[in-house]
Amino acid sequence: MKKTSVYLGEEDEARLKRLAERLGLSRADVIRLALSDYERACTHPRRFAHFDSGSGDGRSVADIPDEELLRGFGE
């Protein structure tokens, strides 16, 4: 294991201390756990809302009249 210094503001340092005490872990363990969780969240495959949206009639949204785009809203 390698030693790394992290500079924290007072609020972050207090938050780290509270988390460590609450979890019964060292501050270093809390940081390692947070880093692991962050990495997992950032590398999770993402599906976007437009996935498989190419099944329309081939028109561009810019070519569709506003009235048609807004049909059904507010009902």
All heavy atoms as a GROMACS GRO file, in nm:
protein
  592
    1MET      N    1   0.084  -0.116   0.000
    1MET     CA    2   0.000   0.000   0.000
    1MET      C    3   0.089   0.123   0.000
    1MET      O    4   0.194   0.124   0.062
    1MET     CB    5  -0.089  -0.002   0.125
    1MET     CG    6  -0.216   0.072   0.104
    1MET     SD    7  -0.336   0.053   0.238
    1MET     CE    8  -0.394  -0.112   0.215
    2LYS      N    9   0.045   0.227  -0.071
    2LYS     CA   10   0.120   0.351  -0.079
    2LYS      C   11   0.049   0.461  -0.003
    2LYS      O   12  -0.074   0.470  -0.007
    2LYS     CB   13   0.134   0.395  -0.224
    2LYS     CG   14   0.260   0.352  -0.288
    2LYS     CD   15   0.274   0.422  -0.420
    2LYS     CE   16   0.423   0.431  -0.446
    2LYS     NZ   17   0.458   0.485  -0.570
    3LYS      N   18   0.124   0.548   0.060
    3LYS     CA   19   0.068   0.660   0.133
    3LYS      C   20   0.041   0.774   0.036
    3LYS      O   21   0.124   0.807  -0.049
    3LYS     CB   22   0.162   0.708   0.242
    3LYS     CG   23   0.107   0.824   0.320
    3LYS     CD   24   0.198   0.868   0.430
    3LYS     CE   25   0.137   0.988   0.497
    3LYS     NZ   26   0.203   1.026   0.618
    4THR      N   27  -0.076   0.836   0.049
    4THR     CA   28  -0.115   0.950  -0.032
    4THR      C   29  -0.175   1.056   0.059
    4THR      O   30  -0.254   1.024   0.147
    4THR     CB   31  -0.221   0.909  -0.137
    4THR    OG1   32  -0.166   0.807  -0.220
    4THR    CG2   33  -0.264   1.026  -0.222
    5SER      N   34  -0.136   1.179   0.039
    5SER     CA   35  -0.192   1.289   0.117
    5SER      C   36  -0.308   1.351   0.042
    5SER      O   37  -0.303   1.368  -0.079
    5SER     CB   38  -0.086   1.397   0.141
    5SER     OG   39   0.019   1.346   0.219
    6VAL      N   40  -0.413   1.384   0.116
    6VAL     CA   41  -0.531   1.447   0.058
    6VAL      C   42  -0.559   1.572   0.140
    6VAL      O   43  -0.570   1.565   0.263
    6VAL     CB   44  -0.654   1.353   0.061
    6VAL    CG1   45  -0.777   1.422   0.006
    6VAL    CG2   46  -0.626   1.225  -0.016
    7TYR      N   47  -0.570   1.686   0.074
    7TYR     CA   48  -0.602   1.810   0.143
    7TYR      C   49  -0.753   1.829   0.140
    7TYR      O   50  -0.814   1.829   0.034
    7TYR     CB   51  -0.532   1.928   0.076
    7TYR     CG   52  -0.382   1.921   0.090
    7TYR    CD1   53  -0.304   1.862  -0.007
    7TYR    CD2   54  -0.320   1.972   0.204
    7TYR    CE1   55  -0.167   1.853   0.006
    7TYR    CE2   56  -0.182   1.965   0.218
    7TYR     CZ   57  -0.107   1.906   0.119
    7TYR     OH   58   0.029   1.898   0.133
    8LEU      N   59  -0.813   1.845   0.259
    8LEU     CA   60  -0.957   1.863   0.271
    8LEU      C   61  -0.986   1.992   0.343
    8LEU      O   62  -0.914   2.031   0.436
    8LEU     CB   63  -1.019   1.748   0.351
    8LEU     CG   64  -1.003   1.606   0.296
    8LEU    CD1   65  -1.059   1.504   0.395
    8LEU    CD2   66  -1.072   1.592   0.162
    9GLY      N   67  -1.096   2.055   0.304
    9GLY     CA   68  -1.145   2.170   0.378
    9GLY      C   69  -1.202   2.124   0.511
    9GLY      O   70  -1.220   2.003   0.534
   10GLU      N   71  -1.232   2.217   0.598
   10GLU     CA   72  -1.282   2.182   0.732
   10GLU      C   73  -1.410   2.101   0.726
   10GLU      O   74  -1.426   2.004   0.800
   10GLU     CB   75  -1.302   2.309   0.815
   10GLU     CG   76  -1.173   2.373   0.858
   10GLU     CD   77  -1.195   2.496   0.946
   10GLU    OE1   78  -1.301   2.503   1.013
   10GLU    OE2   79  -1.106   2.581   0.949
   11GLU      N   80  -1.503   2.140   0.638
   11GLU     CA   81  -1.631   2.067   0.629
   11GLU      C   82  -1.611   1.924   0.581
   11GLU      O   83  -1.670   1.830   0.634
   11GLU     CB   84  -1.727   2.140   0.536
   11GLU     CG   85  -1.781   2.268   0.594
   11GLU     CD   86  -1.880   2.336   0.501
   11GLU    OE1   87  -1.944   2.266   0.419
   11GLU    OE2   88  -1.891   2.459   0.509
   12ASP      N   89  -1.528   1.906   0.479
   12ASP     CA   90  -1.502   1.772   0.428
   12ASP      C   91  -1.429   1.686   0.530
   12ASP      O   92  -1.458   1.568   0.546
   12ASP     CB   93  -1.421   1.777   0.298
   12ASP     CG   94  -1.504   1.826   0.181
   12ASP    OD1   95  -1.627   1.811   0.184
   12ASP    OD2   96  -1.443   1.881   0.086
   13GLU      N   97  -1.336   1.746   0.603
   13GLU     CA   98  -1.263   1.672   0.706
   13GLU      C   99  -1.358   1.628   0.817
   13GLU      O  100  -1.352   1.513   0.863
   13GLU     CB  101  -1.149   1.758   0.762
   13GLU     CG  102  -1.045   1.679   0.840
   13GLU     CD  103  -1.085   1.651   0.985
   13GLU    OE1  104  -1.160   1.731   1.043
   13GLU    OE2  105  -1.041   1.548   1.039
   14ALA      N  106  -1.450   1.716   0.856
   14ALA     CA  107  -1.549   1.680   0.959
   14ALA      C  108  -1.642   1.571   0.908
   14ALA      O  109  -1.677   1.478   0.982
   14ALA     CB  110  -1.628   1.805   0.998
   15ARG      N  111  -1.681   1.579   0.782
   15ARG     CA  112  -1.768   1.477   0.724
   15ARG      C  113  -1.698   1.342   0.720
   15ARG      O  114  -1.757   1.239   0.751
   15ARG     CB  115  -1.809   1.520   0.582
   15ARG     CG  116  -1.910   1.427   0.520
   15ARG     CD  117  -1.953   1.470   0.383
   15ARG     NE  118  -1.938   1.613   0.364
   15ARG     CZ  119  -1.938   1.672   0.246
   15ARG    NH1  120  -1.952   1.601   0.137
   15ARG    NH2  121  -1.924   1.802   0.234
   16LEU      N  122  -1.572   1.342   0.682
   16LEU     CA  123  -1.493   1.219   0.678
   16LEU      C  124  -1.482   1.158   0.817
   16LEU      O  125  -1.499   1.037   0.834
   16LEU     CB  126  -1.354   1.247   0.620
   16LEU     CG  127  -1.257   1.129   0.614
   16LEU    CD1  128  -1.315   1.014   0.532
   16LEU    CD2  129  -1.123   1.175   0.558
   17LYS      N  130  -1.458   1.242   0.916
   17LYS     CA  131  -1.447   1.193   1.055
   17LYS      C  132  -1.579   1.132   1.101
   17LYS      O  133  -1.581   1.024   1.160
   17LYS     CB  134  -1.406   1.309   1.146
   17LYS     CG  135  -1.389   1.268   1.289
   17LYS     CD  136  -1.349   1.387   1.376
   17LYS     CE  137  -1.339   1.343   1.522
   17LYS     NZ  138  -1.309   1.455   1.611
   18ARG      N  139  -1.691   1.201   1.073
   18ARG     CA  140  -1.823   1.148   1.113
   18ARG      C  141  -1.851   1.014   1.046
   18ARG      O  142  -1.899   0.920   1.110
   18ARG     CB  143  -1.933   1.247   1.076
   18ARG     CG  144  -1.948   1.364   1.168
   18ARG     CD  145  -2.078   1.440   1.145
   18ARG     NE  146  -2.099   1.477   1.006
   18ARG     CZ  147  -2.057   1.590   0.950
   18ARG    NH1  148  -1.988   1.676   1.021
   18ARG    NH2  149  -2.083   1.615   0.823
   19LEU      N  150  -1.823   1.005   0.916
   19LEU     CA  151  -1.846   0.879   0.845
   19LEU      C  152  -1.762   0.766   0.901
   19LEU      O  153  -1.811   0.654   0.921
   19LEU     CB  154  -1.816   0.896   0.696
   19LEU     CG  155  -1.924   0.961   0.611
   19LEU    CD1  156  -1.869   0.996   0.474
   19LEU    CD2  157  -2.043   0.869   0.598
   20ALA      N  158  -1.636   0.794   0.927
   20ALA     CA  159  -1.546   0.692   0.981
   20ALA      C  160  -1.596   0.641   1.115
   20ALA      O  161  -1.600   0.521   1.141
   20ALA     CB  162  -1.404   0.747   0.992
   21GLU      N  163  -1.638   0.735   1.200
   21GLU     CA  164  -1.690   0.695   1.333
   21GLU      C  165  -1.819   0.616   1.320
   21GLU      O  166  -1.838   0.514   1.386
   21GLU     CB  167  -1.710   0.819   1.419
   21GLU     CG  168  -1.580   0.883   1.463
   21GLU     CD  169  -1.599   1.017   1.534
   21GLU    OE1  170  -1.714   1.068   1.541
   21GLU    OE2  171  -1.497   1.071   1.583
   22ARG      N  172  -1.908   0.662   1.234
   22ARG     CA  173  -2.037   0.595   1.216
   22ARG      C  174  -2.019   0.454   1.161
   22ARG      O  175  -2.089   0.361   1.202
   22ARG     CB  176  -2.125   0.676   1.121
   22ARG     CG  177  -2.265   0.620   1.109
   22ARG     CD  178  -2.353   0.699   1.014
   22ARG     NE  179  -2.338   0.842   1.029
   22ARG     CZ  180  -2.348   0.929   0.929
   22ARG    NH1  181  -2.373   0.889   0.807
   22ARG    NH2  182  -2.334   1.058   0.950
   23LEU      N  183  -1.925   0.437   1.068
   23LEU     CA  184  -1.904   0.306   1.006
   23LEU      C  185  -1.805   0.218   1.081
   23LEU      O  186  -1.790   0.101   1.050
   23LEU     CB  187  -1.853   0.326   0.862
   23LEU     CG  188  -1.949   0.397   0.766
   23LEU    CD1  189  -1.880   0.428   0.635
   23LEU    CD2  190  -2.075   0.315   0.746
   24GLY      N  191  -1.737   0.276   1.180
   24GLY     CA  192  -1.637   0.200   1.254
   24GLY      C  193  -1.515   0.168   1.169
   24GLY      O  194  -1.455   0.061   1.184
   25LEU      N  195  -1.480   0.258   1.078
   25LEU     CA  196  -1.367   0.238   0.989
   25LEU      C  197  -1.266   0.351   1.010
   25LEU      O  198  -1.298   0.454   1.066
   25LEU     CB  199  -1.414   0.241   0.843
   25LEU     CG  200  -1.514   0.135   0.798
   25LEU    CD1  201  -1.565   0.166   0.658
   25LEU    CD2  202  -1.451  -0.003   0.804
   26SER      N  203  -1.147   0.328   0.960
   26SER     CA  204  -1.048   0.436   0.960
   26SER      C  205  -1.086   0.535   0.851
   26SER      O  206  -1.162   0.503   0.759
   26SER     CB  207  -0.908   0.381   0.934
   26SER     OG  208  -0.899   0.336   0.799
   27ARG      N  209  -1.033   0.656   0.859
   27ARG     CA  210  -1.058   0.755   0.755
   27ARG      C  211  -1.006   0.706   0.621
   27ARG      O  212  -1.069   0.726   0.517
   27ARG     CB  213  -0.994   0.888   0.794
   27ARG     CG  214  -1.060   0.949   0.916
   27ARG     CD  215  -0.990   1.076   0.957
   27ARG     NE  216  -1.040   1.118   1.088
   27ARG     CZ  217  -1.009   1.232   1.144
   27ARG    NH1  218  -0.927   1.315   1.084
   27ARG    NH2  219  -1.060   1.263   1.262
   28ALA      N  220  -0.892   0.642   0.623
   28ALA     CA  221  -0.835   0.589   0.498
   28ALA      C  222  -0.927   0.484   0.437
   28ALA      O  223  -0.946   0.480   0.315
   28ALA     CB  224  -0.697   0.529   0.524
   29ASP      N  225  -0.988   0.398   0.521
   29ASP     CA  226  -1.081   0.298   0.470
   29ASP      C  227  -1.204   0.362   0.408
   29ASP      O  228  -1.255   0.316   0.306
   29ASP     CB  229  -1.124   0.201   0.581
   29ASP     CG  230  -1.018   0.099   0.614
   29ASP    OD1  231  -0.931   0.072   0.528
   29ASP    OD2  232  -1.021   0.044   0.727
   30VAL      N  233  -1.253   0.470   0.468
   30VAL     CA  234  -1.369   0.541   0.413
   30VAL      C  235  -1.334   0.598   0.276
   30VAL      O  236  -1.412   0.587   0.181
   30VAL     CB  237  -1.418   0.652   0.509
   30VAL    CG1  238  -1.523   0.739   0.442
   30VAL    CG2  239  -1.473   0.592   0.638
   31ILE      N  240  -1.216   0.657   0.264
   31ILE     CA  241  -1.173   0.712   0.136
   31ILE      C  242  -1.160   0.603   0.031
   31ILE      O  243  -1.204   0.617  -0.083
   31ILE     CB  244  -1.042   0.792   0.151
   31ILE    CG1  245  -1.069   0.919   0.234
   31ILE    CG2  246  -0.983   0.827   0.016
   31ILE    CD1  247  -0.944   0.994   0.276
   32ARG      N  248  -1.100   0.490   0.068
   32ARG     CA  249  -1.086   0.378  -0.027
   32ARG      C  250  -1.222   0.325  -0.070
   32ARG      O  251  -1.246   0.297  -0.188
   32ARG     CB  252  -1.001   0.267   0.034
   32ARG     CG  253  -0.852   0.297   0.035
   32ARG     CD  254  -0.770   0.175   0.074
   32ARG     NE  255  -0.782   0.143   0.215
   32ARG     CZ  256  -0.698   0.192   0.308
   32ARG    NH1  257  -0.600   0.273   0.275
   32ARG    NH2  258  -0.714   0.158   0.434
   33LEU      N  259  -1.314   0.314   0.025
   33LEU     CA  260  -1.449   0.266  -0.006
   33LEU      C  261  -1.520   0.365  -0.099
   33LEU      O  262  -1.584   0.324  -0.197
   33LEU     CB  263  -1.528   0.248   0.124
   33LEU     CG  264  -1.672   0.199   0.113
   33LEU    CD1  265  -1.677   0.060   0.050
   33LEU    CD2  266  -1.736   0.195   0.251
   34ALA      N  267  -1.507   0.493  -0.070
   34ALA     CA  268  -1.571   0.595  -0.154
   34ALA      C  269  -1.513   0.593  -0.295
   34ALA      O  270  -1.586   0.604  -0.394
   34ALA     CB  271  -1.554   0.733  -0.091
   35LEU      N  272  -1.384   0.577  -0.306
   35LEU     CA  273  -1.318   0.572  -0.437
   35LEU      C  274  -1.366   0.450  -0.516
   35LEU      O  275  -1.395   0.460  -0.636
   35LEU     CB  276  -1.167   0.569  -0.419
   35LEU     CG  277  -1.083   0.572  -0.545
   35LEU    CD1  278  -1.111   0.696  -0.627
   35LEU    CD2  279  -0.936   0.564  -0.508
   36SER      N  280  -1.378   0.339  -0.449
   36SER     CA  281  -1.426   0.217  -0.515
   36SER      C  282  -1.570   0.235  -0.564
   36SER      O  283  -1.602   0.199  -0.677
   36SER     CB  284  -1.417   0.100  -0.417
   36SER     OG  285  -1.472  -0.015  -0.474
   37ASP      N  286  -1.656   0.292  -0.479
   37ASP     CA  287  -1.795   0.316  -0.518
   37ASP      C  288  -1.804   0.414  -0.634
   37ASP      O  289  -1.884   0.397  -0.726
   37ASP     CB  290  -1.877   0.368  -0.400
   37ASP     CG  291  -1.905   0.261  -0.296
   37ASP    OD1  292  -1.883   0.141  -0.325
   37ASP    OD2  293  -1.950   0.297  -0.186
   38TYR      N  294  -1.721   0.518  -0.631
   38TYR     CA  295  -1.721   0.618  -0.737
   38TYR      C  296  -1.677   0.557  -0.870
   38TYR      O  297  -1.739   0.581  -0.973
   38TYR     CB  298  -1.630   0.735  -0.699
   38TYR     CG  299  -1.634   0.848  -0.798
   38TYR    CD1  300  -1.742   0.936  -0.801
   38TYR    CD2  301  -1.531   0.867  -0.890
   38TYR    CE1  302  -1.746   1.039  -0.893
   38TYR    CE2  303  -1.535   0.969  -0.981
   38TYR     CZ  304  -1.643   1.055  -0.982
   38TYR     OH  305  -1.648   1.157  -1.073
   39GLU      N  306  -1.575   0.476  -0.865
   39GLU     CA  307  -1.527   0.411  -0.988
   39GLU      C  308  -1.635   0.321  -1.046
   39GLU      O  309  -1.659   0.321  -1.166
   39GLU     CB  310  -1.401   0.331  -0.960
   39GLU     CG  311  -1.347   0.262  -1.085
   39GLU     CD  312  -1.224   0.180  -1.058
   39GLU    OE1  313  -1.213   0.121  -0.948
   39GLU    OE2  314  -1.138   0.173  -1.147
   40ARG      N  315  -1.702   0.246  -0.961
   40ARG     CA  316  -1.808   0.156  -1.007
   40ARG      C  317  -1.922   0.237  -1.070
   40ARG      O  318  -1.975   0.201  -1.174
   40ARG     CB  319  -1.860   0.072  -0.889
   40ARG     CG  320  -1.950  -0.040  -0.927
   40ARG     CD  321  -1.984  -0.137  -0.814
   40ARG     NE  322  -1.973  -0.088  -0.680
   40ARG     CZ  323  -1.868  -0.112  -0.598
   40ARG    NH1  324  -1.766  -0.183  -0.641
   40ARG    NH2  325  -1.865  -0.064  -0.475
   41ALA      N  326  -1.958   0.350  -1.009
   41ALA     CA  327  -2.065   0.433  -1.063
   41ALA      C  328  -2.027   0.494  -1.198
   41ALA      O  329  -2.112   0.510  -1.286
   41ALA     CB  330  -2.100   0.544  -0.964
   42CYS      N  331  -1.900   0.527  -1.214
   42CYS     CA  332  -1.855   0.591  -1.338
   42CYS      C  333  -1.832   0.493  -1.452
   42CYS      O  334  -1.825   0.534  -1.568
   42CYS     CB  335  -1.725   0.668  -1.313
   42CYS     SG  336  -1.750   0.815  -1.214
   43THR      N  337  -1.818   0.366  -1.423
   43THR     CA  338  -1.789   0.269  -1.528
   43THR      C  339  -1.908   0.180  -1.559
   43THR      O  340  -1.899   0.091  -1.641
   43THR     CB  341  -1.668   0.180  -1.490
   43THR    OG1  342  -1.695   0.115  -1.366
   43THR    CG2  343  -1.542   0.263  -1.479
   44HIS      N  344  -2.021   0.205  -1.494
   44HIS     CA  345  -2.142   0.126  -1.517
   44HIS      C  346  -2.193   0.156  -1.657
   44HIS      O  347  -2.204   0.272  -1.696
   44HIS     CB  348  -2.249   0.163  -1.413
   44HIS     CG  349  -2.368   0.074  -1.417
   44HIS    ND1  350  -2.475   0.099  -1.499
   44HIS    CD2  351  -2.397  -0.038  -1.351
   44HIS    CE1  352  -2.565   0.005  -1.482
   44HIS    NE2  353  -2.519  -0.080  -1.394
   45PRO      N  354  -2.224   0.054  -1.736
   45PRO     CA  355  -2.276   0.079  -1.871
   45PRO      C  356  -2.404   0.162  -1.863
   45PRO      O  357  -2.490   0.135  -1.780
   45PRO     CB  358  -2.306  -0.060  -1.927
   45PRO     CG  359  -2.251  -0.158  -1.832
   45PRO     CD  360  -2.219  -0.087  -1.705
   46ARG      N  361  -2.412   0.264  -1.945
   46ARG     CA  362  -2.529   0.352  -1.942
   46ARG      C  363  -2.614   0.329  -2.065
   46ARG      O  364  -2.564   0.308  -2.173
   46ARG     CB  365  -2.482   0.497  -1.936
   46ARG     CG  366  -2.398   0.522  -1.816
   46ARG     CD  367  -2.339   0.660  -1.805
   46ARG     NE  368  -2.349   0.745  -1.921
   46ARG     CZ  369  -2.301   0.866  -1.926
   46ARG    NH1  370  -2.238   0.917  -1.824
   46ARG    NH2  371  -2.313   0.939  -2.034
   47ARG      N  372  -2.745   0.333  -2.045
   47ARG     CA  373  -2.840   0.327  -2.156
   47ARG      C  374  -2.905   0.463  -2.165
   47ARG      O  375  -2.958   0.513  -2.068
   47ARG     CB  376  -2.945   0.220  -2.132
   47ARG     CG  377  -2.891   0.079  -2.145
   47ARG     CD  378  -3.003  -0.020  -2.130
   47ARG     NE  379  -3.101   0.000  -2.235
   47ARG     CZ  380  -3.129  -0.090  -2.328
   47ARG    NH1  381  -3.068  -0.205  -2.328
   47ARG    NH2  382  -3.219  -0.066  -2.420
   48PHE      N  383  -2.900   0.520  -2.281
   48PHE     CA  384  -2.955   0.654  -2.300
   48PHE      C  385  -3.100   0.646  -2.346
   48PHE      O  386  -3.142   0.548  -2.406
   48PHE     CB  387  -2.871   0.730  -2.402
   48PHE     CG  388  -2.732   0.758  -2.351
   48PHE    CD1  389  -2.627   0.676  -2.385
   48PHE    CD2  390  -2.710   0.867  -2.268
   48PHE    CE1  391  -2.500   0.702  -2.338
   48PHE    CE2  392  -2.583   0.893  -2.221
   48PHE     CZ  393  -2.478   0.811  -2.254
   49ALA      N  394  -3.173   0.752  -2.319
   49ALA     CA  395  -3.316   0.755  -2.352
   49ALA      C  396  -3.339   0.739  -2.501
   49ALA      O  397  -3.441   0.685  -2.542
   49ALA     CB  398  -3.377   0.886  -2.302
   50HIS      N  399  -3.246   0.782  -2.583
   50HIS     CA  400  -3.268   0.771  -2.727
   50HIS      C  401  -3.228   0.634  -2.784
   50HIS      O  402  -3.234   0.613  -2.904
   50HIS     CB  403  -3.196   0.882  -2.802
   50HIS     CG  404  -3.046   0.880  -2.787
   50HIS    ND1  405  -2.971   0.768  -2.773
   50HIS    CD2  406  -2.958   0.981  -2.782
   50HIS    CE1  407  -2.844   0.798  -2.763
   50HIS    NE2  408  -2.832   0.927  -2.766
   51PHE      N  409  -3.191   0.542  -2.697
   51PHE     CA  410  -3.155   0.407  -2.743
   51PHE      C  411  -3.272   0.348  -2.821
   51PHE      O  412  -3.386   0.349  -2.777
   51PHE     CB  413  -3.120   0.318  -2.624
   51PHE     CG  414  -3.079   0.179  -2.663
   51PHE    CD1  415  -2.953   0.155  -2.714
   51PHE    CD2  416  -3.167   0.075  -2.650
   51PHE    CE1  417  -2.914   0.028  -2.752
   51PHE    CE2  418  -3.130  -0.054  -2.687
   51PHE     CZ  419  -3.003  -0.077  -2.738
   52ASP      N  420  -3.245   0.298  -2.940
   52ASP     CA  421  -3.346   0.235  -3.026
   52ASP      C  422  -3.455   0.334  -3.068
   52ASP      O  423  -3.568   0.296  -3.090
   52ASP     CB  424  -3.408   0.113  -2.958
   52ASP     CG  425  -3.477   0.022  -3.058
   52ASP    OD1  426  -3.435   0.019  -3.176
   52ASP    OD2  427  -3.575  -0.044  -3.019
   53SER      N  428  -3.420   0.463  -3.076
   53SER     CA  429  -3.520   0.562  -3.113
   53SER      C  430  -3.528   0.582  -3.265
   53SER      O  431  -3.606   0.662  -3.312
   53SER     CB  432  -3.490   0.696  -3.046
   53SER     OG  433  -3.366   0.746  -3.091
   54GLY      N  434  -3.449   0.508  -3.339
   54GLY     CA  435  -3.448   0.524  -3.483
   54GLY      C  436  -3.563   0.455  -3.554
   54GLY      O  437  -3.558   0.433  -3.674
   55SER      N  438  -3.666   0.417  -3.482
   55SER     CA  439  -3.776   0.342  -3.543
   55SER      C  440  -3.890   0.432  -3.588
   55SER      O  441  -3.998   0.386  -3.613
   55SER     CB  442  -3.828   0.239  -3.443
   55SER     OG  443  -3.871   0.303  -3.325
   56GLY      N  444  -3.866   0.564  -3.600
   56GLY     CA  445  -3.970   0.657  -3.643
   56GLY      C  446  -3.993   0.649  -3.792
   56GLY      O  447  -3.953   0.554  -3.860
   57ASP      N  448  -4.057   0.754  -3.844
   57ASP     CA  449  -4.090   0.755  -3.987
   57ASP      C  450  -3.981   0.818  -4.073
   57ASP      O  451  -4.002   0.843  -4.191
   57ASP     CB  452  -4.224   0.827  -4.009
   57ASP     CG  453  -4.222   0.972  -3.962
   57ASP    OD1  454  -4.113   1.024  -3.930
   57ASP    OD2  455  -4.332   1.032  -3.956
   58GLY      N  456  -3.866   0.848  -4.015
   58GLY     CA  457  -3.754   0.899  -4.090
   58GLY      C  458  -3.746   1.050  -4.096
   58GLY      O  459  -3.649   1.106  -4.147
   59ARG      N  460  -3.848   1.118  -4.044
   59ARG     CA  461  -3.846   1.264  -4.046
   59ARG      C  462  -3.756   1.318  -3.934
   59ARG      O  463  -3.744   1.257  -3.829
   59ARG     CB  464  -3.986   1.322  -4.025
   59ARG     CG  465  -4.083   1.290  -4.135
   59ARG     CD  466  -4.215   1.360  -4.114
   59ARG     NE  467  -4.280   1.306  -3.994
   59ARG     CZ  468  -4.388   1.358  -3.937
   59ARG    NH1  469  -4.446   1.465  -3.987
   59ARG    NH2  470  -4.441   1.302  -3.830
   60SER      N  471  -3.699   1.433  -3.957
   60SER     CA  472  -3.625   1.504  -3.853
   60SER      C  473  -3.724   1.575  -3.764
   60SER      O  474  -3.828   1.623  -3.810
   60SER     CB  475  -3.529   1.605  -3.916
   60SER     OG  476  -3.482   1.694  -3.817
   61VAL      N  477  -3.695   1.582  -3.637
   61VAL     CA  478  -3.783   1.653  -3.544
   61VAL      C  479  -3.797   1.800  -3.586
   61VAL      O  480  -3.900   1.862  -3.563
   61VAL     CB  481  -3.728   1.637  -3.400
   61VAL    CG1  482  -3.676   1.764  -3.341
   61VAL    CG2  483  -3.830   1.578  -3.309
   62ALA      N  484  -3.695   1.855  -3.650
   62ALA     CA  485  -3.701   1.993  -3.697
   62ALA      C  486  -3.805   2.011  -3.806
   62ALA      O  487  -3.853   2.122  -3.829
   62ALA     CB  488  -3.564   2.038  -3.745
   63ASP      N  489  -3.841   1.904  -3.876
   63ASP     CA  490  -3.937   1.913  -3.986
   63ASP      C  491  -4.080   1.884  -3.943
   63ASP      O  492  -4.173   1.895  -4.024
   63ASP     CB  493  -3.899   1.814  -4.097
   63ASP     CG  494  -3.764   1.846  -4.158
   63ASP    OD1  495  -3.727   1.966  -4.160
   63ASP    OD2  496  -3.695   1.752  -4.202
   64ILE      N  497  -4.101   1.847  -3.819
   64ILE     CA  498  -4.235   1.813  -3.770
   64ILE      C  499  -4.298   1.941  -3.713
   64ILE      O  500  -4.238   2.009  -3.630
   64ILE     CB  501  -4.229   1.703  -3.663
   64ILE    CG1  502  -4.164   1.577  -3.721
   64ILE    CG2  503  -4.369   1.672  -3.609
   64ILE    CD1  504  -4.138   1.468  -3.619
   65PRO      N  505  -4.421   1.975  -3.756
   65PRO     CA  506  -4.487   2.096  -3.705
   65PRO      C  507  -4.505   2.090  -3.553
   65PRO      O  508  -4.528   1.982  -3.496
   65PRO     CB  509  -4.623   2.096  -3.775
   65PRO     CG  510  -4.608   2.002  -3.891
   65PRO     CD  511  -4.502   1.904  -3.853
   66ASP      N  512  -4.493   2.206  -3.488
   66ASP     CA  513  -4.506   2.213  -3.342
   66ASP      C  514  -4.637   2.150  -3.294
   66ASP      O  515  -4.640   2.081  -3.191
   66ASP     CB  516  -4.499   2.358  -3.293
   66ASP     CG  517  -4.361   2.418  -3.308
   66ASP    OD1  518  -4.264   2.340  -3.326
   66ASP    OD2  519  -4.348   2.542  -3.300
   67GLU      N  520  -4.745   2.175  -3.366
   67GLU     CA  521  -4.876   2.122  -3.326
   67GLU      C  522  -4.872   1.969  -3.315
   67GLU      O  523  -4.930   1.909  -3.226
   67GLU     CB  524  -4.986   2.165  -3.424
   67GLU     CG  525  -5.010   2.314  -3.432
   67GLU     CD  526  -4.904   2.388  -3.514
   67GLU    OE1  527  -4.839   2.327  -3.602
   67GLU    OE2  528  -4.884   2.507  -3.485
   68GLU      N  529  -4.804   1.907  -3.410
   68GLU     CA  530  -4.794   1.760  -3.408
   68GLU      C  531  -4.706   1.713  -3.292
   68GLU      O  532  -4.738   1.614  -3.226
   68GLU     CB  533  -4.738   1.710  -3.540
   68GLU     CG  534  -4.738   1.558  -3.552
   68GLU     CD  535  -4.689   1.510  -3.688
   68GLU    OE1  536  -4.687   1.590  -3.785
   68GLU    OE2  537  -4.654   1.392  -3.697
   69LEU      N  538  -4.596   1.784  -3.267
   69LEU     CA  539  -4.507   1.746  -3.157
   69LEU      C  540  -4.576   1.761  -3.021
   69LEU      O  541  -4.551   1.684  -2.929
   69LEU     CB  542  -4.380   1.832  -3.158
   69LEU     CG  543  -4.283   1.806  -3.273
   69LEU    CD1  544  -4.173   1.911  -3.274
   69LEU    CD2  545  -4.224   1.666  -3.261
   70LEU      N  546  -4.664   1.863  -3.010
   70LEU     CA  547  -4.729   1.893  -2.882
   70LEU      C  548  -4.859   1.818  -2.862
   70LEU      O  549  -4.918   1.824  -2.753
   70LEU     CB  550  -4.753   2.044  -2.870
   70LEU     CG  551  -4.626   2.128  -2.862
   70LEU    CD1  552  -4.661   2.277  -2.870
   70LEU    CD2  553  -4.549   2.098  -2.735
   71ARG      N  554  -4.905   1.744  -2.963
   71ARG     CA  555  -5.030   1.671  -2.952
   71ARG      C  556  -5.027   1.576  -2.832
   71ARG      O  557  -4.933   1.499  -2.815
   71ARG     CB  558  -5.057   1.591  -3.080
   71ARG     CG  559  -5.200   1.539  -3.089
   71ARG     CD  560  -5.227   1.470  -3.222
   71ARG     NE  561  -5.200   1.558  -3.336
   71ARG     CZ  562  -5.127   1.523  -3.440
   71ARG    NH1  563  -5.072   1.404  -3.446
   71ARG    NH2  564  -5.106   1.608  -3.539
   72GLY      N  565  -5.127   1.584  -2.748
   72GLY     CA  566  -5.137   1.494  -2.633
   72GLY      C  567  -5.085   1.555  -2.502
   72GLY      O  568  -5.117   1.507  -2.395
   73PHE      N  569  -5.008   1.661  -2.512
   73PHE     CA  570  -4.960   1.727  -2.390
   73PHE      C  571  -5.074   1.799  -2.322
   73PHE      O  572  -5.157   1.863  -2.387
   73PHE     CB  573  -4.848   1.827  -2.421
   73PHE     CG  574  -4.714   1.763  -2.434
   73PHE    CD1  575  -4.673   1.708  -2.555
   73PHE    CD2  576  -4.628   1.754  -2.326
   73PHE    CE1  577  -4.550   1.648  -2.568
   73PHE    CE2  578  -4.505   1.694  -2.337
   73PHE     CZ  579  -4.465   1.640  -2.459
   74GLY      N  580  -5.083   1.790  -2.191
   74GLY     CA  581  -5.184   1.861  -2.116
   74GLY      C  582  -5.319   1.792  -2.112
   74GLY      O  583  -5.416   1.846  -2.062
   75GLU      N  584  -5.326   1.673  -2.165
   75GLU     CA  585  -5.455   1.601  -2.164
   75GLU      C  586  -5.465   1.511  -2.044
   75GLU      O  587  -5.372   1.461  -1.992
   75GLU     CB  588  -5.470   1.518  -2.292
   75GLU     CG  589  -5.480   1.605  -2.415
   75GLU     CD  590  -5.492   1.523  -2.542
   75GLU    OE1  591  -5.489   1.399  -2.539
   75GLU    OE2  592  -5.505   1.586  -2.647
   0.00000   0.00000   0.00000
